[in-house]
Amino acid sequence: MSRIKTVIPETASGIKRLLVAFLKRKYGGFLPGIMRIALVDLKVGRPTGKIYQYLHLRKNSPLSRLQREMVATVVNGLIGGAP
């Protein structure tokens, strides 16, 4: 059981369902764990997405590849993601 609230992509409805579909297309058919968390509260979802893009997706990220993997592992574990 997850200790952090998340959006389950298959059960999302309304605007969240549209955002899940958009994000899945953007990220190659999968919804990153941080986005599952951010979609719970849409007021913080957009800024959280911007931080995610800044830290993880830009070419000259301030985090090393190892640091990005460590963050992803922790988030995935906290939301009860796949091992």
C-alpha positions in Angstrom: 0.0 0.0 0.0 1.3 3.4 -1.0 1.9 6.0 1.7 1.5 8.8 -0.8 -1.7 9.5 -2.7 -1.5 8.8 -6.4 -3.7 8.9 -9.4 -4.3 5.4 -10.9 -4.2 6.0 -14.6 -6.9 3.4 -15.4 -9.4 4.9 -13.0 -8.8 8.6 -13.7 -11.8 10.7 -14.8 -12.5 14.1 -16.2 -9.6 16.4 -16.8 -7.2 14.1 -15.0 -8.0 11.4 -17.6 -7.2 13.8 -20.4 -3.9 14.7 -18.7 -3.0 11.1 -18.1 -3.5 10.4 -21.8 -1.4 13.5 -22.8 1.4 12.6 -20.4 1.5 8.9 -21.5 1.9 10.1 -25.1 4.6 12.5 -24.1 6.6 10.0 -22.1 6.3 7.1 -24.5 3.3 5.2 -23.2 4.1 5.3 -19.5 3.2 7.7 -16.7 6.2 8.6 -14.5 5.6 8.1 -10.8 6.2 11.7 -10.0 3.4 12.6 -12.4 1.1 10.1 -10.7 1.7 12.0 -7.5 1.4 15.5 -9.1 -2.0 14.7 -10.7 -3.6 14.3 -7.3 -3.7 18.0 -6.7 -3.7 19.9 -10.0 -2.7 23.2 -8.3 0.7 21.8 -7.7 0.8 19.4 -10.6 2.1 21.9 -13.2 4.9 23.4 -11.0 5.9 19.9 -10.1 6.0 18.9 -13.7 8.2 21.9 -14.5 10.6 20.9 -11.7 10.7 17.3 -13.0 11.5 18.5 -16.5 14.2 20.8 -15.2 15.9 18.1 -13.0 15.4 15.0 -15.1 14.7 15.7 -18.8 16.9 18.6 -19.9 20.2 17.9 -21.6 22.4 19.6 -19.0 20.5 18.5 -15.9 22.1 19.6 -12.6 21.7 16.0 -11.4 23.9 13.2 -12.5 22.4 10.1 -14.0 22.9 8.2 -10.8 21.2 10.9 -8.8 18.2 10.9 -11.2 18.0 7.1 -10.8 18.1 7.4 -7.0 15.3 9.9 -7.0 13.2 7.7 -9.3 13.8 4.6 -7.2 12.7 6.4 -4.0 9.6 7.9 -5.6 8.7 4.5 -7.2 9.1 2.8 -3.8 7.0 5.3 -2.0 4.1 5.1 -4.3 4.1 1.3 -4.4 5.4 1.0 -8.0 6.8 -2.1 -9.7 10.2 -3.3 -8.4 
